[in-house]
């Protein structure tokens, strides 16, 4: 079985698709919704539509266009959404529904502390609408999943946790019955990985036209289940495995590691602190005022030269976007693009890139003319390791992407060790 993942940002596309790579699929993340020769023979392809900052109507139109261009008869669709409901996810789901069938919606990712209960998202047990991030970006907007889908024009129903205790074939029949009654979106309470596993099992047995809507949590359960069923059925899984595993074990090229952090989340702050402490990397905080003005700012050339000196000397460099009184979360894309332009002239000196925040990762890869990534492995849940794919590239750095608020405090340090082909002192290699 093949899968098409449509995501609204790059780190989300990677952390969703990495579950399929881990299950043995040949997996690619692409920055453009355009079929290319490098996509031939791929089992799972994840498209970053880069729609998070668009208007809902524009986001829905771009998502529909991506599906029309990238879908094929032998693929199943997975619409990746943010586990904390950021972006235009409801409008995008509504745009896909007439083309792909009923939406089965379960954004839970228990490994990351995201669960769904009573049709609402909880983050480490706290209701989403009471979190600082939601208040900052969505003040006055309902965090209820069904409400957002209904406002987007979809006939929506809800399945509580009790339904997930049914046998998979019974749950599949219930899903089929709802689809037959004209339900367009089905919100499912999922508080544990076992609940997601049950939903994956039942949905794969459903005969109704549908597509999944979720984060990396449901995706990895679907990937693991599909792989087990393929193995149990005696199908030849060799085409999915060998070469990919060999690539996973191949060393990265070496050279200085560039760490770009566009996220200002408390999670990212702790991860940077641990990386500085244990990795001893240089840190450079770029003032937002410089990034707003770009090359016309008086400090631009000096900062660019400082980056060049560090990378040419072989020093690992942590570059962070600072914060000032004028900072607005809505300018994230602009600041990330400027940070990438600041680095771009010297990017080929880096042997590896770690990018925190989807906008930051996309901006840097676009500036470096890297349009496709082959996913290899994950450092920890939601932290994907990749290589550039396609073309005769002389510069092929190892690449790690991570959503800003994802990961343990150890995530950046572990990613840094991975790109250095090292293991943590005192820890046996896996």
C-alpha positions as a Markdown table, in Angstrom:
| # | Residue | x | y | z |
|---|---|---|---|---|
| 1 | Unk | 0.0 | 0.0 | 0.0 |
| 2 | Unk | 1.2 | 3.5 | -0.9 |
| 3 | Unk | 0.5 | 6.7 | 1.0 |
| 4 | Unk | 0.2 | 10.4 | 0.1 |
| 5 | Unk | 0.6 | 12.8 | 3.1 |
| 6 | Unk | -0.4 | 16.4 | 2.7 |
| 7 | Unk | 1.0 | 18.7 | 5.4 |
| 8 | Unk | 0.9 | 22.4 | 5.9 |
| 9 | Unk | 4.5 | 22.8 | 7.0 |
| 10 | Unk | 7.8 | 21.1 | 6.5 |
| 11 | Unk | 8.6 | 19.8 | 10.0 |
| 12 | Unk | 5.0 | 18.4 | 10.2 |
| 13 | Unk | 5.4 | 16.6 | 6.8 |
| 14 | Unk | 8.7 | 15.1 | 8.1 |
| 15 | Unk | 7.5 | 14.1 | 11.6 |
| 16 | Unk | 4.4 | 12.4 | 10.1 |
| 17 | Unk | 6.2 | 10.7 | 7.2 |
| 18 | Unk | 9.0 | 9.4 | 9.4 |
| 19 | Unk | 6.7 | 6.7 | 10.8 |
| 20 | Unk | 6.4 | 5.2 | 7.4 |
| 21 | Unk | 10.2 | 5.4 | 6.8 |
| 22 | Unk | 10.7 | 3.7 | 10.2 |
| 23 | Unk | 8.3 | 0.9 | 9.0 |
| 24 | Unk | 10.5 | 0.3 | 6.0 |
| 25 | Unk | 8.8 | 2.4 | 3.3 |
| 26 | Unk | 10.9 | 4.4 | 0.8 |
| 27 | Unk | 9.8 | 7.8 | 2.0 |
| 28 | Unk | 10.3 | 11.3 | 0.5 |
| 29 | Unk | 9.3 | 14.8 | 1.7 |
| 30 | Unk | 8.9 | 17.3 | -1.1 |
| 31 | Unk | 8.6 | 21.1 | -0.9 |
| 32 | Unk | 6.7 | 21.4 | -4.2 |
| 33 | Unk | 3.4 | 19.6 | -5.2 |
| 34 | Unk | 4.9 | 18.6 | -8.5 |
| 35 | Unk | 5.6 | 15.1 | -9.7 |
| 36 | Unk | 9.3 | 14.6 | -10.4 |
| 37 | Unk | 11.5 | 11.6 | -11.5 |
| 38 | Unk | 12.9 | 11.3 | -8.0 |
| 39 | Unk | 9.4 | 10.4 | -6.8 |
| 40 | Unk | 9.2 | 7.2 | -8.9 |
| 41 | Unk | 9.2 | 4.0 | -6.9 |
| 42 | Unk | 8.5 | 5.9 | -3.6 |
| 43 | Unk | 6.1 | 4.2 | -1.2 |
| 44 | Unk | 5.2 | 7.2 | 0.8 |
| 45 | Unk | 5.5 | 10.8 | -0.3 |
| 46 | Unk | 4.8 | 13.8 | 2.0 |
| 47 | Unk | 4.0 | 17.2 | 0.4 |
| 48 | Unk | 4.6 | 20.4 | 2.3 |
| 49 | Unk | 2.0 | 22.8 | 0.9 |
| 50 | Unk | 3.3 | 25.7 | 3.1 |
| 51 | Unk | -0.2 | 26.9 | 3.8 |
| 52 | Unk | -0.2 | 27.7 | 7.5 |
| 53 | Unk | 0.1 | 31.5 | 7.1 |
| 54 | Unk | -2.4 | 31.7 | 4.1 |
| 55 | Unk | -6.1 | 32.7 | 4.4 |
| 56 | Unk | -8.4 | 29.7 | 4.9 |
| 57 | Unk | -9.7 | 29.9 | 1.3 |
| 58 | Unk | -6.3 | 30.1 | -0.2 |
| 59 | Unk | -5.0 | 27.2 | 2.0 |
| 60 | Unk | -8.0 | 25.0 | 0.9 |
| 61 | Unk | -7.4 | 25.8 | -2.8 |
| 62 | Unk | -3.7 | 25.0 | -2.6 |
| 63 | Unk | -4.4 | 21.8 | -0.7 |
| 64 | Unk | -6.9 | 20.6 | -3.3 |
| 65 | Unk | -4.4 | 21.4 | -6.0 |
| 66 | Unk | -1.7 | 19.4 | -4.3 |
| 67 | Unk | -4.1 | 16.4 | -4.0 |
| 68 | Unk | -5.1 | 16.7 | -7.7 |
| 69 | Unk | -1.4 | 16.8 | -8.8 |
| 70 | Unk | 0.1 | 14.2 | -6.4 |
| 71 | Unk | -2.6 | 11.6 | -5.8 |
| 72 | Unk | -2.8 | 8.3 | -7.7 |
| 73 | Unk | -5.3 | 5.4 | -7.7 |
| 74 | Unk | -3.0 | 3.1 | -5.5 |
| 75 | Unk | -2.4 | 5.6 | -2.7 |
| 76 | Unk | -4.3 | 6.3 | 0.6 |
| 77 | Unk | -4.5 | 9.9 | 1.7 |
| 78 | Unk | -3.4 | 11.2 | 5.1 |
| 79 | Unk | -4.0 | 14.9 | 5.8 |
| 80 | Unk | -1.4 | 15.8 | 8.4 |
| 81 | Unk | -2.5 | 18.6 | 10.8 |
| 82 | Unk | -0.8 | 20.2 | 13.8 |
| 83 | Unk | -1.6 | 18.3 | 17.0 |
| 84 | Unk | -2.4 | 21.7 | 18.6 |
| 85 | Unk | -4.7 | 22.7 | 15.7 |
| 86 | Unk | -2.5 | 25.5 | 14.4 |
| 87 | Unk | -3.1 | 26.8 | 10.9 |
| 88 | Unk | -6.0 | 26.4 | 8.4 |
| 89 | Unk | -6.5 | 22.7 | 9.0 |
| 90 | Unk | -10.4 | 22.7 | 9.1 |
| 91 | Unk | -10.6 | 24.6 | 5.8 |
| 92 | Unk | -8.1 | 22.3 | 4.2 |
| 93 | Unk | -10.0 | 19.2 | 5.4 |
| 94 | Unk | -13.2 | 20.7 | 4.1 |
| 95 | Unk | -11.5 | 21.3 | 0.7 |
| 96 | Unk | -10.4 | 17.7 | 0.5 |
| 97 | Unk | -13.6 | 16.0 | 1.7 |
| 98 | Unk | -15.6 | 16.1 | -1.6 |
| 99 | Unk | -12.6 | 14.6 | -3.4 |
| 100 | Unk | -11.5 | 12.0 | -0.8 |
| 101 | Unk | -14.5 | 11.0 | 1.2 |
| 102 | Unk | -15.2 | 11.1 | 4.9 |
| 103 | Unk | -12.5 | 12.6 | 7.1 |
| 104 | Unk | -11.5 | 10.5 | 10.1 |
| 105 | Unk | -10.1 | 13.1 | 12.5 |
| 106 | Unk | -7.7 | 12.1 | 15.3 |
| 107 | Unk | -4.9 | 14.6 | 15.9 |
| 108 | Unk | -3.7 | 12.9 | 19.2 |
| 109 | Unk | 0.0 | 12.2 | 19.6 |
| 110 | Unk | 0.3 | 10.6 | 23.1 |
| 111 | Unk | 4.1 | 10.3 | 22.8 |
| 112 | Unk | 4.2 | 14.1 | 22.6 |
| 113 | Unk | 1.6 | 14.6 | 25.4 |
| 114 | Unk | -1.2 | 15.4 | 22.9 |
| 115 | Unk | -4.5 | 13.6 | 23.5 |
| 116 | Unk | -8.2 | 14.0 | 22.4 |
| 117 | Unk | -10.9 | 13.7 | 25.0 |
| 118 | Unk | -14.5 | 14.9 | 24.6 |
| 119 | Unk | -13.7 | 16.1 | 21.1 |
| 120 | Unk | -11.1 | 18.5 | 22.5 |
| 121 | Unk | -7.3 | 18.5 | 22.5 |
| 122 | Unk | -5.3 | 18.3 | 25.7 |
| 123 | Unk | -1.6 | 19.1 | 25.9 |
| 124 | Unk | 0.1 | 17.2 | 28.8 |
| 125 | Unk | -3.3 | 17.1 | 30.5 |
| 126 | Unk | -4.1 | 20.8 | 30.0 |
| 127 | Unk | -7.0 | 21.9 | 27.8 |
| 128 | Unk | -5.5 | 23.3 | 24.6 |
| 129 | Unk | -7.5 | 26.6 | 24.9 |
| 130 | Unk | -5.8 | 27.4 | 28.2 |
| 131 | Unk | -2.3 | 27.0 | 26.9 |
| 132 | Unk | -0.1 | 30.1 | 26.4 |
| 133 | Unk | 0.5 | 29.2 | 22.7 |
| 134 | Unk | -3.3 | 29.0 | 22.0 |
| 135 | Unk | -4.0 | 32.3 | 23.8 |
| 136 | Unk | -1.2 | 34.0 | 21.9 |
| 137 | Unk | -2.2 | 32.8 | 18.4 |
| 138 | Unk | -5.9 | 32.0 | 18.7 |
| 139 | Unk | -7.5 | 34.2 | 21.3 |
| 140 | Unk | -11.3 | 34.1 | 21.1 |
| 141 | Unk | -11.3 | 31.0 | 18.7 |
| 142 | Unk | -12.9 | 27.8 | 19.8 |
| 143 | Unk | -10.5 | 24.9 | 20.4 |
| 144 | Unk | -13.3 | 22.3 | 20.0 |
| 145 | Unk | -12.5 | 20.1 | 17.0 |
| 146 | Unk | -16.1 | 19.5 | 15.9 |
| 147 | Unk | -16.9 | 23.2 | 16.2 |
| 148 | Unk | -14.1 | 24.1 | 13.8 |
| 149 | Unk | -15.1 | 21.5 | 11.3 |
| 150 | Unk | -18.8 | 22.5 | 11.5 |
| 151 | Unk | -17.8 | 26.1 | 10.9 |
| 152 | Unk | -15.9 | 24.9 | 7.8 |
| 153 | Unk | -19.1 | 23.5 | 6.4 |
| 154 | Unk | -18.8 | 19.8 | 7.3 |
| 155 | Unk | -21.5 | 17.6 | 8.8 |
| 156 | Unk | -19.5 | 16.3 | 11.8 |
| 157 | Unk | -20.0 | 13.5 | 14.3 |
| 158 | Unk | -18.0 | 12.4 | 17.3 |
| 159 | Unk | -16.9 | 9.0 | 18.6 |
| 160 | Unk | -16.1 | 8.8 | 22.3 |
| 161 | Unk | -13.4 | 6.6 | 24.0 |
| 162 | Unk | -16.0 | 3.9 | 24.6 |
| 163 | Unk | -16.3 | 3.2 | 20.9 |
| 164 | Unk | -12.6 | 2.4 | 20.8 |
| 165 | Unk | -13.2 | -0.6 | 23.1 |
| 166 | Unk | -15.2 | -2.3 | 20.4 |
| 167 | Unk | -13.7 | -5.0 | 18.2 |
| 168 | Unk | -12.0 | -3.6 | 15.1 |
| 169 | Unk | -14.5 | -5.2 | 12.7 |
| 170 | Unk | -17.4 | -3.7 | 14.7 |
| 171 | Unk | -15.8 | -0.3 | 14.7 |
| 172 | Unk | -15.2 | -0.6 | 11.0 |
| 173 | Unk | -18.9 | -1.3 | 10.5 |
| 174 | Unk | -19.8 | 1.8 | 12.6 |
| 175 | Unk | -17.5 | 3.9 | 10.5 |
| 176 | Unk | -19.1 | 2.6 | 7.3 |
| 177 | Unk | -22.6 | 3.3 | 8.6 |
| 178 | Unk | -21.7 | 6.9 | 9.5 |
| 179 | Unk | -20.3 | 7.4 | 6.0 |
| 180 | Unk | -23.4 | 6.0 | 4.5 |
| 181 | Unk | -25.5 | 8.4 | 6.5 |
| 182 | Unk | -23.6 | 11.4 | 4.9 |
| 183 | Unk | -21.3 | 12.2 | 7.8 |
| 184 | Unk | -18.4 | 14.2 | 6.3 |
| 185 | Unk | -16.1 | 14.3 | 9.3 |
| 186 | Unk | -15.8 | 11.9 | 12.2 |
| 187 | Unk | -13.9 | 13.2 | 15.3 |
| 188 | Unk | -12.5 | 10.3 | 17.4 |
| 189 | Unk | -11.4 | 10.5 | 21.1 |
| 190 | Unk | -7.9 | 9.0 | 21.3 |
| 191 | Unk | -6.1 | 9.2 | 24.6 |
| 192 | Unk | -3.5 | 6.4 | 24.2 |
| 193 | Unk | -1.4 | 4.8 | 21.6 |
| 194 | Unk | -3.6 | 1.7 | 21.9 |
| 195 | Unk | -6.6 | 3.8 | 21.0 |
| 196 | Unk | -4.9 | 5.1 | 17.9 |
| 197 | Unk | -3.9 | 1.5 | 17.1 |
| 198 | Unk | -7.5 | 0.4 | 17.3 |
| 199 | Unk | -8.6 | 3.2 | 15.1 |
| 200 | Unk | -5.9 | 2.4 | 12.6 |
| 201 | Unk | -7.0 | -1.3 | 12.5 |
| 202 | Unk | -10.7 | -0.5 | 12.2 |
| 203 | Unk | -10.2 | 2.2 | 9.5 |
| 204 | Unk | -8.1 | 0.0 | 7.3 |
| 205 | Unk | -10.9 | -2.6 | 7.4 |
| 206 | Unk | -13.5 | 0.1 | 6.4 |
| 207 | Unk | -15.1 | -0.1 | 3.0 |
| 208 | Unk | -16.2 | 3.5 | 3.0 |
| 209 | Unk | -14.4 | 6.2 | 1.0 |
| 210 | Unk | -12.4 | 8.1 | 3.6 |
| 211 | Unk | -9.1 | 9.7 | 4.5 |
| 212 | Unk | -7.3 | 10.2 | 7.7 |
| 213 | Unk | -6.7 | 13.5 | 9.4 |
| 214 | Unk | -4.2 | 13.5 | 12.2 |
| 215 | Unk | -0.7 | 14.2 | 13.4 |
| 216 | Unk | 2.3 | 11.9 | 13.6 |
| 217 | Unk | 0.7 | 9.7 | 16.2 |
| 218 | Unk | -2.0 | 8.1 | 14.1 |
| 219 | Unk | 0.3 | 8.0 | 11.1 |
| 220 | Unk | 2.9 | 5.8 | 12.8 |
| 221 | Unk | 0.2 | 3.4 | 14.0 |
| 222 | Unk | -1.1 | 3.1 | 10.4 |
| 223 | Unk | 2.4 | 2.6 | 9.0 |
| 224 | Unk | 3.3 | -0.1 | 11.6 |
| 225 | Unk | 0.0 | -1.9 | 11.1 |
| 226 | Unk | 0.2 | -1.9 | 7.3 |
| 227 | Unk | 3.7 | -3.3 | 7.5 |
| 228 | Unk | 2.7 | -6.1 | 9.8 |
| 229 | Unk | -0.2 | -7.0 | 7.6 |
| 230 | Unk | 2.0 | -7.1 | 4.6 |
| 231 | Unk | 4.5 | -9.4 | 6.3 |
| 232 | Unk | 1.7 | -11.7 | 7.6 |
| 233 | Unk | 0.3 | -11.9 | 4.1 |
| 234 | Unk | 3.6 | -13.2 | 2.8 |
| 235 | Unk | 4.1 | -10.1 | 0.6 |
| 236 | Unk | 7.7 | -9.4 | -0.4 |
| 237 | Unk | 8.8 | -6.6 | 1.9 |
| 238 | Unk | 12.3 | -6.5 | 0.6 |
| 239 | Unk | 11.7 | -3.6 | -1.8 |
| 240 | Unk | 10.8 | -1.5 | 1.2 |
| 241 | Unk | 13.8 | -2.4 | 3.4 |
| 242 | Unk | 17.3 | -3.2 | 2.4 |
| 243 | Unk | 18.6 | -0.1 | 0.6 |
| 244 | Unk | 16.9 | 2.2 | 3.1 |
| 245 | Unk | 18.4 | 0.5 | 6.1 |
| 246 | Unk | 21.9 | 0.6 | 4.5 |
| 247 | Unk | 21.4 | 4.4 | 3.9 |
| 248 | Unk | 20.3 | 4.8 | 7.5 |
| 249 | Unk | 23.6 | 3.3 | 8.7 |
| 250 | Unk | 25.8 | 5.3 | 6.3 |
| 251 | Unk | 27.9 | 8.0 | 7.9 |
| 252 | Unk | 27.0 | 11.7 | 7.4 |
| 253 | Unk | 29.7 | 13.7 | 5.6 |
| 254 | Unk | 31.2 | 15.5 | 8.6 |
| 255 | Unk | 32.0 | 19.2 | 8.8 |
| 256 | Unk | 30.4 | 21.9 | 11.0 |
| 257 | Unk | 26.8 | 21.5 | 12.1 |
| 258 | Unk | 24.5 | 24.5 | 11.6 |
| 259 | Unk | 21.6 | 24.6 | 14.0 |
| 260 | Unk | 18.8 | 27.1 | 13.1 |
| 261 | Unk | 16.2 | 27.8 | 15.7 |
| 262 | Unk | 13.3 | 29.9 | 14.6 |
| 263 | Unk | 10.9 | 28.8 | 17.4 |
| 264 | Unk | 10.6 | 30.8 | 20.6 |
| 265 | Unk | 8.8 | 28.1 | 22.5 |
| 266 | Unk | 10.0 | 27.2 | 26.0 |
| 267 | Unk | 10.7 | 23.7 | 24.7 |
| 268 | Unk | 13.2 | 25.0 | 22.2 |
| 269 | Unk | 14.8 | 27.2 | 24.9 |
| 270 | Unk | 15.5 | 24.2 | 27.1 |
| 271 | Unk | 16.8 | 22.2 | 24.1 |
| 272 | Unk | 19.2 | 25.0 | 23.2 |
| 273 | Unk | 20.4 | 25.3 | 26.7 |
| 274 | Unk | 21.2 | 21.6 | 26.9 |
| 275 | Unk | 23.0 | 21.6 | 23.5 |
| 276 | Unk | 25.1 | 24.6 | 24.6 |
| 277 | Unk | 26.0 | 22.8 | 27.8 |
| 278 | Unk | 26.9 | 19.4 | 26.5 |
| 279 | Unk | 27.9 | 20.2 | 22.9 |
| 280 | Unk | 29.9 | 23.3 | 23.5 |
| 281 | Unk | 28.6 | 24.8 | 20.3 |
| 282 | Unk | 28.9 | 28.5 | 19.5 |
| 283 | Unk | 25.7 | 30.5 | 19.7 |
| 284 | Unk | 24.7 | 33.6 | 17.8 |
| 285 | Unk | 21.4 | 35.3 | 18.5 |
| 286 | Unk | 20.2 | 37.4 | 15.5 |
| 287 | Unk | 18.1 | 40.5 | 16.5 |
| 288 | Unk | 14.7 | 40.6 | 14.8 |
| 289 | Unk | 15.4 | 44.2 | 13.7 |
| 290 | Unk | 18.3 | 42.9 | 11.5 |
| 291 | Unk | 16.1 | 40.3 | 9.9 |
| 292 | Unk | 13.2 | 42.8 | 9.3 |
| 293 | Unk | 15.5 | 45.1 | 7.4 |
| 294 | Unk | 17.6 | 42.4 | 5.6 |
| 295 | Unk | 20.7 | 43.3 | 3.7 |
| 296 | Unk | 20.0 | 47.0 | 4.2 |
| 297 | Unk | 20.6 | 46.8 | 7.9 |
| 298 | Unk | 24.0 | 48.1 | 9.1 |
| 299 | Unk | 24.8 | 44.9 | 11.0 |
| 300 | Unk | 23.9 | 42.5 | 8.2 |
| 301 | Unk | 27.3 | 42.2 | 6.6 |
| 302 | Unk | 29.1 | 41.8 | 10.0 |
| 303 | Unk | 26.7 | 39.0 | 11.1 |
| 304 | Unk | 27.2 | 37.3 | 7.7 |
| 305 | Unk | 30.9 | 37.5 | 8.1 |
| 306 | Unk | 30.7 | 36.1 | 11.7 |
| 307 | Unk | 28.8 | 33.1 | 10.3 |
| 308 | Unk | 31.4 | 32.6 | 7.6 |
| 309 | Unk | 34.3 | 32.7 | 10.0 |
| 310 | Unk | 32.7 | 30.1 | 12.3 |
| 311 | Unk | 31.8 | 27.6 | 9.6 |
| 312 | Unk | 35.1 | 28.0 | 7.7 |
| 313 | Unk | 36.9 | 27.2 | 11.0 |
| 314 | Unk | 34.9 | 24.0 | 11.4 |
| 315 | Unk | 32.9 | 25.3 | 14.4 |
| 316 | Unk | 29.4 | 24.1 | 15.0 |
| 317 | Unk | 27.1 | 27.1 | 15.2 |
| 318 | Unk | 23.7 | 27.6 | 16.9 |
| 319 | Unk | 21.8 | 30.5 | 15.2 |
| 320 | Unk | 18.7 | 31.7 | 16.9 |
| 321 | Unk | 16.1 | 34.4 | 16.1 |
| 322 | Unk | 16.0 | 36.8 | 19.0 |
| 323 | Unk | 13.0 | 38.6 | 20.4 |
| 324 | Unk | 12.2 | 42.3 | 21.0 |
| 325 | Unk | 9.3 | 44.5 | 22.0 |
| 326 | Unk | 8.0 | 44.7 | 18.4 |
| 327 | Unk | 8.0 | 40.9 | 17.9 |
| 328 | Unk | 4.8 | 39.5 | 16.4 |
| 329 | Unk | 4.3 | 35.7 | 15.9 |
| 330 | Unk | 2.7 | 36.5 | 12.5 |
| 331 | Unk | 6.1 | 37.6 | 11.2 |
| 332 | Unk | 7.7 | 34.2 | 11.6 |
| 333 | Unk | 7.8 | 33.4 | 7.9 |
| 334 | Unk | 9.5 | 36.8 | 7.1 |
| 335 | Unk | 12.1 | 36.4 | 9.9 |
| 336 | Unk | 12.8 | 32.8 | 8.9 |
| 337 | Unk | 13.3 | 33.7 | 5.2 |
| 338 | Unk | 15.7 | 36.5 | 6.2 |
| 339 | Unk | 17.6 | 34.2 | 8.5 |
| 340 | Unk | 18.0 | 31.7 | 5.6 |
| 341 | Unk | 19.3 | 34.5 | 3.3 |
| 342 | Unk | 21.8 | 35.5 | 6.0 |
| 343 | Unk | 23.2 | 32.0 | 6.0 |
| 344 | Unk | 22.8 | 31.0 | 2.4 |
| 345 | Unk | 26.2 | 32.3 | 1.0 |
| 346 | Unk | 28.0 | 30.0 | 3.4 |
| 347 | Unk | 25.6 | 27.1 | 3.7 |
| 348 | Unk | 27.8 | 24.8 | 1.6 |
| 349 | Unk | 30.4 | 24.9 | 4.4 |
| 350 | Unk | 28.0 | 23.0 | 6.7 |
| 351 | Unk | 28.2 | 19.2 | 6.9 |
| 352 | Unk | 24.8 | 19.1 | 8.6 |
| 353 | Unk | 21.7 | 21.2 | 9.3 |
| 354 | Unk | 19.3 | 21.0 | 12.2 |
| 355 | Unk | 16.3 | 23.2 | 11.8 |
| 356 | Unk | 13.7 | 23.8 | 14.5 |
| 357 | Unk | 10.4 | 25.1 | 13.2 |
| 358 | Unk | 8.8 | 24.3 | 9.9 |
| 359 | Unk | 9.1 | 27.8 | 8.5 |
| 360 | Unk | 12.8 | 27.9 | 9.4 |
| 361 | Unk | 13.5 | 24.5 | 7.8 |
| 362 | Unk | 11.6 | 25.3 | 4.6 |
| 363 | Unk | 13.2 | 28.7 | 4.2 |
| 364 | Unk | 16.7 | 27.3 | 4.6 |
| 365 | Unk | 16.1 | 24.4 | 2.2 |
| 366 | Unk | 14.5 | 26.6 | -0.4 |
| 367 | Unk | 17.5 | 29.0 | -0.2 |
| 368 | Unk | 19.8 | 26.1 | -0.6 |
| 369 | Unk | 17.7 | 24.8 | -3.6 |
| 370 | Unk | 16.9 | 21.5 | -1.8 |
| 371 | Unk | 13.5 | 20.5 | -3.0 |
| 372 | Unk | 13.3 | 16.8 | -1.9 |
| 373 | Unk | 14.4 | 14.9 | 1.2 |
| 374 | Unk | 14.8 | 11.2 | 1.6 |
| 375 | Unk | 13.8 | 10.3 | 5.2 |
| 376 | Unk | 16.1 | 7.9 | 6.9 |
| 377 | Unk | 15.4 | 7.6 | 10.6 |
| 378 | Unk | 14.3 | 9.6 | 13.7 |
| 379 | Unk | 16.3 | 10.8 | 16.6 |
| 380 | Unk | 13.3 | 10.5 | 18.8 |
| 381 | Unk | 9.5 | 10.7 | 18.2 |
| 382 | Unk | 8.9 | 13.6 | 15.8 |
| 383 | Unk | 12.5 | 14.4 | 15.1 |
| 384 | Unk | 13.3 | 13.3 | 11.6 |
| 385 | Unk | 16.7 | 12.6 | 9.9 |
| 386 | Unk | 17.1 | 13.0 | 6.2 |
| 387 | Unk | 19.4 | 13.6 | 3.2 |
| 388 | Unk | 18.8 | 15.8 | 0.1 |
| 389 | Unk | 17.4 | 13.8 | -2.8 |
| 390 | Unk | 17.7 | 14.3 | -6.5 |
| 391 | Unk | 20.2 | 15.8 | -8.9 |
| 392 | Unk | 24.0 | 15.5 | -8.9 |
| 393 | Unk | 24.5 | 17.5 | -5.7 |
| 394 | Unk | 28.1 | 18.1 | -4.6 |
| 395 | Unk | 26.8 | 19.3 | -1.2 |
| 396 | Unk | 24.7 | 16.7 | 0.6 |
| 397 | Unk | 24.5 | 17.6 | 4.3 |
| 398 | Unk | 22.7 | 15.5 | 6.8 |
| 399 | Unk | 19.4 | 17.2 | 7.7 |
| 400 | Unk | 17.3 | 17.1 | 10.9 |
| 401 | Unk | 13.9 | 18.8 | 11.1 |
| 402 | Unk | 11.8 | 19.3 | 14.3 |
| 403 | Unk | 8.7 | 21.2 | 15.1 |
| 404 | Unk | 9.4 | 24.0 | 17.6 |
| 405 | Unk | 7.4 | 22.8 | 20.5 |
| 406 | Unk | 8.2 | 19.1 | 20.0 |
| 407 | Unk | 10.8 | 16.8 | 21.6 |
| 408 | Unk | 12.4 | 16.2 | 24.9 |
| 409 | Unk | 15.0 | 18.6 | 26.3 |
| 410 | Unk | 17.6 | 16.2 | 24.9 |
| 411 | Unk | 16.4 | 16.4 | 21.2 |
| 412 | Unk | 18.8 | 19.0 | 19.8 |
| 413 | Unk | 21.8 | 17.5 | 21.5 |
| 414 | Unk | 20.8 | 14.0 | 20.2 |
| 415 | Unk | 20.3 | 15.4 | 16.7 |
| 416 | Unk | 23.7 | 17.1 | 16.9 |
| 417 | Unk | 25.4 | 13.8 | 17.9 |
| 418 | Unk | 23.6 | 12.0 | 15.0 |
| 419 | Unk | 24.9 | 14.3 | 12.4 |
| 420 | Unk | 28.4 | 14.1 | 13.9 |
| 421 | Unk | 28.2 | 10.3 | 13.6 |
| 422 | Unk | 28.6 | 10.0 | 17.4 |
| 423 | Unk | 26.7 | 8.5 | 20.3 |
| 424 | Unk | 26.3 | 10.1 | 23.7 |
| 425 | Unk | 29.2 | 9.3 | 26.0 |
| 426 | Unk | 28.4 | 6.2 | 28.1 |
| 427 | Unk | 25.5 | 5.2 | 25.9 |
| 428 | Unk | 25.9 | 2.1 | 23.6 |
| 429 | Unk | 25.1 | 2.8 | 19.9 |
| 430 | Unk | 21.7 | 1.4 | 18.8 |
